[in-house]
Amino acid sequence: MATKIFVNLPVKDLERAKEFYVGLGYAVNPQFSDENAACLVISDEIFVMLLVEPFFKNFTRKDIADATASTEAIVALSADSRAEVDELVDRALAAGGRPTMDPMEMDGMYGRSFQDPDGHQWEVIWMDPSAVQGC
């Protein structure tokens, strides 16, 4: 069974994208990084591969979506508390991200979202353990 996830994102400017994610507190793994790609360590199980668009194109026959104009996917991360949701999204906005949706609060869940400099949409969500079972 798979135990790790690698999210591959096309980026226009690799250095700008790396700066943004390092500003969120994530580390770059130099072993899997070069002039075409940067591996960001989100957790022990989650990695984001930032790939410059021409390099990203080697992995698909489809056109690369313009994430500033359309949404292909929303990447969601869980947080351990409401405060952690706010801290991460506030860091994203301070690092040059843009807000995506209004904060969401319903049935024991709290979340906020942002777009990175390339327009990729992220959500950060906290679920109250007493209200949510089985996740």
PADREN-960788 format. One record per atom (N, C-alpha, C, O): x, y, z; atom name; residue number from 1. Coordinates in steps of 0.2 Angstrom, whole numbers, plus 2048, in hexadecimal, padded with zeros to 3 digits. Last residue first. Example, Ala and Ser with C-alpha at 12.3 -4.5 7.8 and 13.67 -1.06 7.14 Angstrom:
BEGIN
[site [840,7F5,823],N,2];
[site [844,7FB,824],CA,2];
[site [840,800,827],C,2];
[site [843,806,828],O,2];
[site [842,7E4,827],N,1];
[site [83E,7EA,827],CA,1];
[site [842,7F0,827],C,1];
[site [847,7EF,82A],O,1];
This chain:
BEGIN
[site [7C3,832,833],N,135];
[site [7C7,835,82E],CA,135];
[site [7CE,835,831],C,135];
[site [7D3,837,82E],O,135];
[site [7BA,82C,83C],N,134];
[site [7BC,828,837],CA,134];
[site [7C0,82C,832],C,134];
[site [7C2,829,82C],O,134];
[site [7B0,83A,842],N,133];
[site [7B3,834,843],CA,133];
[site [7B5,830,83C],C,133];
[site [7B1,831,837],O,133];
[site [7B0,84A,848],N,132];
[site [7B1,846,842],CA,132];
[site [7B4,840,844],C,132];
[site [7B8,83F,848],O,132];
[site [7AE,850,855],N,131];
[site [7A9,851,850],CA,131];
[site [7A9,84C,84A],C,131];
[site [7A4,84B,846],O,131];
[site [7BA,84E,85B],N,130];
[site [7B4,84C,85F],CA,130];
[site [7AE,84D,85A],C,130];
[site [7A9,84A,85C],O,130];
[site [7C4,854,853],N,129];
[site [7C3,84D,854],CA,129];
[site [7BD,84A,857],C,129];
[site [7BB,845,856],O,129];
[site [7C1,860,847],N,128];
[site [7C0,85F,84E],CA,128];
[site [7BF,857,84F],C,128];
[site [7BA,854,84D],O,128];
[site [7CC,862,83B],N,127];
[site [7C6,85F,83C],CA,127];
[site [7C6,85E,844],C,127];
[site [7CA,85B,847],O,127];
[site [7D3,86F,831],N,126];
[site [7D3,86C,837],CA,126];
[site [7CC,869,838],C,126];
[site [7C7,86C,837],O,126];
[site [7DB,872,821],N,125];
[site [7D5,870,825],CA,125];
[site [7D6,86D,82C],C,125];
[site [7DB,869,82C],O,125];
[site [7DF,87B,814],N,124];
[site [7E2,879,81A],CA,124];
[site [7DC,878,81F],C,124];
[site [7D8,87D,820],O,124];
[site [7E1,87A,802],N,123];
[site [7DD,87B,808],CA,123];
[site [7E1,878,80E],C,123];
[site [7E4,873,80E],O,123];
[site [7E7,881,7F3],N,122];
[site [7E9,87D,7F9],CA,122];
[site [7E3,87F,7FF],C,122];
[site [7E1,885,7FF],O,122];
[site [7EA,883,7E2],N,121];
[site [7E5,884,7E8],CA,121];
[site [7E7,87F,7ED],C,121];
[site [7E7,879,7EC],O,121];
[site [7F5,88B,7D8],N,120];
[site [7F3,885,7DB],CA,120];
[site [7EF,886,7E2],C,120];
[site [7F2,88A,7E6],O,120];
[site [7FB,897,7D4],N,119];
[site [7F3,896,7D4],CA,119];
[site [7F1,890,7D6],C,119];
[site [7EB,88F,7D6],O,119];
[site [808,89A,7D6],N,118];
[site [806,897,7CF],CA,118];
[site [7FE,896,7CF],C,118];
[site [7FC,893,7C9],O,118];
[site [809,89E,7E3],N,117];
[site [80A,8A3,7DE],CA,117];
[site [808,8A0,7D7],C,117];
[site [807,8A4,7D2],O,117];
[site [7FA,895,7EA],N,116];
[site [801,897,7EA],CA,116];
[site [802,89C,7E4],C,116];
[site [7FE,89D,7E0],O,116];
[site [7EB,89A,7F2],N,115];
[site [7EE,898,7EC],CA,115];
[site [7F6,89A,7ED],C,115];
[site [7F8,89F,7F0],O,115];
[site [7E2,893,800],N,114];
[site [7E6,898,7FD],CA,114];
[site [7E9,895,7F7],C,114];
[site [7E8,88F,7F5],O,114];
[site [7D6,891,80E],N,113];
[site [7D9,88F,808],CA,113];
[site [7DD,895,805],C,113];
[site [7DC,89B,807],O,113];
[site [7D0,889,81D],N,112];
[site [7D2,88F,819],CA,112];
[site [7D6,88D,813],C,112];
[site [7D8,888,813],O,112];
[site [7C5,882,828],N,111];
[site [7CA,882,823],CA,111];
[site [7CA,888,820],C,111];
[site [7C6,88D,820],O,111];
[site [7BE,877,834],N,110];
[site [7C0,87E,833],CA,110];
[site [7C5,87D,82D],C,110];
[site [7CA,87A,82E],O,110];
[site [7B1,86C,83A],N,109];
[site [7B6,86D,835],CA,109];
[site [7B7,875,834],C,109];
[site [7B3,879,834],O,109];
[site [7A5,86A,841],N,108];
[site [7AB,868,844],CA,108];
[site [7B1,869,83F],C,108];
[site [7B7,866,841],O,108];
[site [79B,870,837],N,107];
[site [79B,869,83A],CA,107];
[site [7A2,866,83C],C,107];
[site [7A4,861,83A],O,107];
[site [7A5,87C,830],N,106];
[site [79F,879,830],CA,106];
[site [7A0,872,833],C,106];
[site [7A5,86F,832],O,106];
[site [7AD,889,828],N,105];
[site [7AC,886,82F],CA,105];
[site [7A5,883,82F],C,105];
[site [7A0,886,82E],O,105];
[site [7B9,891,81E],N,104];
[site [7B3,88C,81F],CA,104];
[site [7B3,88A,826],C,104];
[site [7B8,887,828],O,104];
[site [7BE,8A1,818],N,103];
[site [7BE,89C,81D],CA,103];
[site [7B8,897,81D],C,103];
[site [7B2,89A,81C],O,103];
[site [7BB,8A3,806],N,102];
[site [7BA,8A5,80D],CA,102];
[site [7BC,89F,811],C,102];
[site [7BB,89A,810],O,102];
[site [7C9,89E,7FB],N,101];
[site [7C2,89E,7FD],CA,101];
[site [7C1,8A1,804],C,101];
[site [7C6,8A2,807],O,101];
[site [7D6,8A4,7F8],N,100];
[site [7D2,8A0,7F3],CA,100];
[site [7CA,8A1,7F5],C,100];
[site [7C7,8A3,7F1],O,100];
[site [7E3,8B0,7FA],N,99];
[site [7DD,8AC,7FD],CA,99];
[site [7D9,8A9,7F7],C,99];
[site [7D9,8AC,7F2],O,99];
[site [7F3,8AD,7F4],N,98];
[site [7ED,8B1,7F3],CA,98];
[site [7E8,8AD,7F7],C,98];
[site [7E8,8A6,7F6],O,98];
[site [805,8AE,7F9],N,97];
[site [7FF,8AB,7F7],CA,97];
[site [7F9,8AF,7F7],C,97];
[site [7F9,8B5,7F9],O,97];
[site [810,8B5,7FF],N,96];
[site [80E,8B7,7F8],CA,96];
[site [808,8B3,7F5],C,96];
[site [806,8B3,7EF],O,96];
[site [812,8B3,80C],N,95];
[site [817,8B1,807],CA,95];
[site [815,8B2,800],C,95];
[site [819,8B0,7FB],O,95];
[site [806,8B6,812],N,94];
[site [80C,8BA,813],CA,94];
[site [811,8B9,80E],C,94];
[site [815,8BD,80C],O,94];
[site [7FE,8AB,80E],N,93];
[site [7FC,8B2,80C],CA,93];
[site [802,8B6,80C],C,93];
[site [803,8BB,808],O,93];
[site [805,8A1,815],N,92];
[site [805,8A1,80E],CA,92];
[site [803,8A7,80B],C,92];
[site [806,8A9,806],O,92];
[site [803,8A5,822],N,91];
[site [80A,8A5,820],CA,91];
[site [80A,8A5,818],C,91];
[site [80E,8A8,815],O,91];
[site [7F5,8A3,823],N,90];
[site [7F8,8AA,824],CA,90];
[site [7FF,8AA,821],C,90];
[site [801,8AF,81E],O,90];
[site [7F5,895,822],N,89];
[site [7F2,899,81D],CA,89];
[site [7F5,8A1,81D],C,89];
[site [7F6,8A4,818],O,89];
[site [7FC,892,82E],N,88];
[site [7FE,890,827],CA,88];
[site [7FB,894,822],C,88];
[site [7FF,896,81D],O,88];
[site [7F4,898,838],N,87];
[site [7FB,899,837],CA,87];
[site [7FD,897,830],C,87];
[site [801,89C,82E],O,87];
[site [7E7,892,836],N,86];
[site [7E8,899,835],CA,86];
[site [7EF,89B,834],C,86];
[site [7F1,89F,830],O,86];
[site [7EA,885,839],N,85];
[site [7E7,886,832],CA,85];
[site [7E8,88E,831],C,85];
[site [7EB,88F,82C],O,85];
[site [7EE,886,846],N,84];
[site [7F3,884,841],CA,84];
[site [7F0,885,83A],C,84];
[site [7F4,887,836],O,84];
[site [7E2,88A,84C],N,83];
[site [7E7,88E,84C],CA,83];
[site [7ED,88C,847],C,83];
[site [7F0,891,844],O,83];
[site [7DB,87E,84B],N,82];
[site [7D9,884,847],CA,82];
[site [7DE,889,847],C,82];
[site [7DF,88C,842],O,82];
[site [7E6,870,84A],N,81];
[site [7E2,875,84D],CA,81];
[site [7E0,87A,849],C,81];
[site [7E3,87B,843],O,81];
[site [7ED,868,841],N,80];
[site [7EC,865,848],CA,80];
[site [7E7,86A,84C],C,80];
[site [7E5,868,851],O,80];
[site [7E8,866,830],N,79];
[site [7EC,86A,835],CA,79];
[site [7E9,867,83C],C,79];
[site [7E4,864,83D],O,79];
[site [7EA,85F,820],N,78];
[site [7E7,85F,826],CA,78];
[site [7EB,863,82B],C,78];
[site [7F1,863,82B],O,78];
[site [7E9,866,810],N,77];
[site [7ED,863,815],CA,77];
[site [7E9,864,81C],C,77];
[site [7E5,868,81C],O,77];
[site [7E5,863,7FF],N,76];
[site [7E2,865,805],CA,76];
[site [7E7,862,80B],C,76];
[site [7E9,85C,80A],O,76];
[site [7E4,86A,7EF],N,75];
[site [7E8,866,7F3],CA,75];
[site [7E6,868,7FB],C,75];
[site [7E7,86E,7FC],O,75];
[site [7DA,869,7E2],N,74];
[site [7DA,86C,7E8],CA,74];
[site [7DE,868,7ED],C,74];
[site [7DC,862,7EE],O,74];
[site [7DC,869,7D0],N,73];
[site [7DB,866,7D6],CA,73];
[site [7DC,86B,7DC],C,73];
[site [7DE,870,7DB],O,73];
[site [7D9,872,7C6],N,72];
[site [7D9,86B,7C4],CA,72];
[site [7D9,867,7CB],C,72];
[site [7D6,861,7CB],O,72];
[site [7D1,881,7C3],N,71];
[site [7D4,87D,7C8],CA,71];
[site [7D3,875,7C6],C,71];
[site [7CE,873,7C4],O,71];
[site [7D7,88F,7B9],N,70];
[site [7D3,889,7BA],CA,70];
[site [7D6,885,7C0],C,70];
[site [7DC,886,7C2],O,70];
[site [7E0,89A,7BA],N,69];
[site [7DA,89B,7B6],CA,69];
[site [7D5,895,7B7],C,69];
[site [7CF,896,7B6],O,69];
[site [7EB,896,7C0],N,68];
[site [7E8,89D,7C2],CA,68];
[site [7E2,89E,7BE],C,68];
[site [7DE,8A3,7C0],O,68];
[site [7EF,88A,7BA],N,67];
[site [7EC,88A,7C1],CA,67];
[site [7E9,891,7C3],C,67];
[site [7E5,892,7C8],O,67];
[site [7ED,885,7AC],N,66];
[site [7EF,88B,7AE],CA,66];
[site [7EB,88C,7B5],C,66];
[site [7E5,88D,7B5],O,66];
[site [7F3,874,7A9],N,65];
[site [7EE,879,7AB],CA,65];
[site [7F1,87F,7AD],C,65];
[site [7F6,87F,7B1],O,65];
[site [7FC,86E,79B],N,64];
[site [7FC,870,7A2],CA,64];
[site [7F7,875,7A4],C,64];
[site [7F6,87A,7A0],O,64];
[site [7F4,862,791],N,63];
[site [7F7,869,792],CA,63];
[site [7F7,86A,79A],C,63];
[site [7F4,867,79E],O,63];
[site [7FA,851,792],N,62];
[site [7F5,856,792],CA,62];
[site [7F8,85D,792],C,62];
[site [7FE,85D,794],O,62];
[site [804,848,793],N,61];
[site [803,849,78C],CA,61];
[site [7FD,84F,78C],C,61];
[site [7FC,852,787],O,61];
[site [811,849,7A0],N,60];
[site [80A,849,79E],CA,60];
[site [809,84A,797],C,60];
[site [80D,84E,794],O,60];
[site [81E,84B,7A4],N,59];
[site [81A,846,7A7],CA,59];
[site [813,845,7A5],C,59];
[site [80F,841,7A8],O,59];
[site [824,856,79D],N,58];
[site [826,84F,79C],CA,58];
[site [822,849,79F],C,58];
[site [823,843,79D],O,58];
[site [81E,861,7A3],N,57];
[site [81B,85E,79D],CA,57];
[site [81E,857,79B],C,57];
[site [81A,854,797],O,57];
[site [827,864,7AD],N,56];
[site [821,860,7AF],CA,56];
[site [81D,85D,7A9],C,56];
[site [81B,858,7A9],O,56];
[site [831,86A,7A6],N,55];
[site [832,864,7A9],CA,55];
[site [82C,860,7AA],C,55];
[site [82C,85A,7A9],O,55];
[site [82A,876,7A2],N,54];
[site [82C,872,79D],CA,54];
[site [82E,86B,7A0],C,54];
[site [82D,866,79C],O,54];
[site [826,87B,7B0],N,53];
[site [821,879,7AB],CA,53];
[site [824,874,7A6],C,53];
[site [821,86F,7A4],O,53];
[site [82F,874,7BE],N,52];
[site [82E,87A,7B9],CA,52];
[site [82A,877,7B3],C,52];
[site [82B,871,7B1],O,52];
[site [827,86D,7CC],N,51];
[site [82B,86C,7C5],CA,51];
[site [82A,872,7C1],C,51];
[site [824,874,7BF],O,51];
[site [827,869,7DC],N,50];
[site [826,86F,7D8],CA,50];
[site [82A,86E,7D1],C,50];
[site [831,86D,7D2],O,50];
[site [820,85D,7E5],N,49];
[site [825,85E,7E0],CA,49];
[site [823,864,7DC],C,49];
[site [81E,863,7D8],O,49];
[site [81D,85A,7F6],N,48];
[site [81B,85E,7F0],CA,48];
[site [821,85F,7EB],C,48];
[site [826,862,7ED],O,48];
[site [819,84D,800],N,47];
[site [81E,851,7FD],CA,47];
[site [81B,854,7F7],C,47];
[site [817,852,7F4],O,47];
[site [816,844,80F],N,46];
[site [813,849,809],CA,46];
[site [819,84D,807],C,46];
[site [81C,850,80A],O,46];
[site [81B,83D,81A],N,45];
[site [817,839,815],CA,45];
[site [815,83E,80F],C,45];
[site [812,83B,80A],O,45];
[site [821,846,822],N,44];
[site [824,840,821],CA,44];
[site [821,83C,81B],C,44];
[site [824,838,818],O,44];
[site [81C,855,819],N,43];
[site [81C,851,81F],CA,43];
[site [820,84B,81E],C,43];
[site [823,84A,818],O,43];
[site [821,85D,80F],N,42];
[site [81B,860,813],CA,42];
[site [81B,85C,81A],C,42];
[site [81A,85F,81F],O,42];
[site [82F,861,807],N,41];
[site [82D,85D,80C],CA,41];
[site [827,860,810],C,41];
[site [829,864,814],O,41];
[site [831,864,7F6],N,40];
[site [82F,867,7FC],CA,40];
[site [82D,861,801],C,40];
[site [828,85D,7FF],O,40];
[site [83C,863,7E9],N,39];
[site [838,85F,7ED],CA,39];
[site [837,862,7F4],C,39];
[site [83C,863,7F8],O,39];
[site [83D,86B,7DA],N,38];
[site [83E,86C,7E1],CA,38];
[site [839,867,7E5],C,38];
[site [833,867,7E4],O,38];
[site [844,86B,7C9],N,37];
[site [83F,869,7CE],CA,37];
[site [841,86A,7D5],C,37];
[site [847,86B,7D7],O,37];
[site [84D,870,7C1],N,36];
[site [847,86F,7BE],CA,36];
[site [841,86D,7C3],C,36];
[site [83B,86D,7C2],O,36];
[site [859,871,7C7],N,35];
[site [857,877,7C4],CA,35];
[site [850,876,7C1],C,35];
[site [84D,87B,7BF],O,35];
[site [854,867,7D5],N,34];
[site [859,86A,7D1],CA,34];
[site [857,870,7CD],C,34];
[site [852,873,7D0],O,34];
[site [851,85B,7E2],N,33];
[site [850,861,7DF],CA,33];
[site [856,863,7DB],C,33];
[site [85C,861,7DC],O,33];
[site [853,850,7EA],N,32];
[site [84E,84F,7E5],CA,32];
[site [84C,856,7E2],C,32];
[site [847,857,7DF],O,32];
[site [85C,854,7F4],N,31];
[site [85D,84E,7F0],CA,31];
[site [859,84D,7EA],C,31];
[site [85B,84A,7E5],O,31];
[site [857,85F,7FB],N,30];
[site [85B,860,7F5],CA,30];
[site [85D,85A,7F1],C,30];
[site [85F,85B,7EB],O,30];
[site [847,863,7FF],N,29];
[site [84C,85D,7FF],CA,29];
[site [850,85D,7F9],C,29];
[site [84E,85C,7F4],O,29];
[site [843,871,808],N,28];
[site [844,86E,801],CA,28];
[site [849,868,802],C,28];
[site [84E,869,806],O,28];
[site [836,872,814],N,27];
[site [83D,872,812],CA,27];
[site [83D,86F,80B],C,27];
[site [839,86B,809],O,27];
[site [829,87F,819],N,26];
[site [82B,878,816],CA,26];
[site [832,878,814],C,26];
[site [835,87D,812],O,26];
[site [825,88B,81D],N,25];
[site [828,887,822],CA,25];
[site [82A,880,81F],C,25];
[site [82C,87C,823],O,25];
[site [820,894,814],N,24];
[site [81B,890,818],CA,24];
[site [81E,88C,81D],C,24];
[site [81A,889,821],O,24];
[site [82C,897,80E],N,23];
[site [829,89C,812],CA,23];
[site [823,899,816],C,23];
[site [821,89C,81B],O,23];
[site [82D,88C,806],N,22];
[site [832,88D,80B],CA,22];
[site [82F,892,810],C,22];
[site [830,891,816],O,22];
[site [824,890,7FC],N,21];
[site [822,88A,801],CA,21];
[site [827,88A,806],C,21];
[site [825,888,80C],O,21];
[site [829,89C,7F6],N,20];
[site [823,89C,7F9],CA,20];
[site [822,896,7FE],C,20];
[site [820,897,804],O,20];
[site [836,897,7F2],N,19];
[site [836,89C,7F7],CA,19];
[site [82F,89C,7FA],C,19];
[site [82E,89D,801],O,19];
[site [831,88E,7E8],N,18];
[site [835,88C,7ED],CA,18];
[site [835,891,7F3],C,18];
[site [833,88F,7F9],O,18];
[site [82B,898,7DF],N,17];
[site [827,893,7E2],CA,17];
[site [82B,890,7E8],C,17];
[site [827,88F,7ED],O,17];
[site [837,89F,7DB],N,16];
[site [831,8A2,7DE],CA,16];
[site [82D,89D,7E2],C,16];
[site [82B,89E,7E8],O,16];
[site [83E,895,7D5],N,15];
[site [841,898,7DB],CA,15];
[site [83B,89C,7DF],C,15];
[site [83B,89B,7E5],O,15];
[site [836,891,7CA],N,14];
[site [837,88C,7CF],CA,14];
[site [83A,890,7D6],C,14];
[site [838,88E,7DB],O,14];
[site [829,897,7C2],N,13];
[site [82F,89A,7C5],CA,13];
[site [831,896,7CB],C,13];
[site [82E,896,7D0],O,13];
[site [81E,88F,7BE],N,12];
[site [821,893,7B9],CA,12];
[site [828,896,7BC],C,12];
[site [82C,896,7B7],O,12];
[site [81B,87E,7C2],N,11];
[site [81C,885,7C4],CA,11];
[site [81F,889,7BF],C,11];
[site [823,886,7BB],O,11];
[site [810,870,7C5],N,10];
[site [814,874,7C0],CA,10];
[site [815,87B,7C3],C,10];
[site [810,87E,7C6],O,10];
[site [812,864,7D2],N,9];
[site [80E,86A,7D0],CA,9];
[site [813,86E,7CB],C,9];
[site [819,86F,7CC],O,9];
[site [80E,855,7D9],N,8];
[site [812,858,7D4],CA,8];
[site [80E,85E,7D2],C,8];
[site [809,85E,7CF],O,8];
[site [80E,84E,7E9],N,7];
[site [80A,852,7E5],CA,7];
[site [80F,856,7E0],C,7];
[site [813,859,7E2],O,7];
[site [810,83E,7EF],N,6];
[site [814,843,7EC],CA,6];
[site [80F,847,7E7],C,6];
[site [80C,845,7E2],O,6];
[site [80E,835,7FE],N,5];
[site [80B,839,7F8],CA,5];
[site [810,83E,7F6],C,5];
[site [813,842,7F9],O,5];
[site [810,825,804],N,4];
[site [813,82C,804],CA,4];
[site [80F,82F,7FE],C,4];
[site [80D,82B,7F9],O,4];
[site [80C,818,804],N,3];
[site [80D,81B,80B],CA,3];
[site [80F,822,80A],C,3];
[site [80E,826,80F],O,3];
[site [803,80B,7FC],N,2];
[site [806,811,7FC],CA,2];
[site [806,815,803],C,2];
[site [801,815,806],O,2];
[site [804,7FA,800],N,1];
[site [800,800,800],CA,1];
[site [804,806,800],C,1];
[site [80A,806,803],O,1];
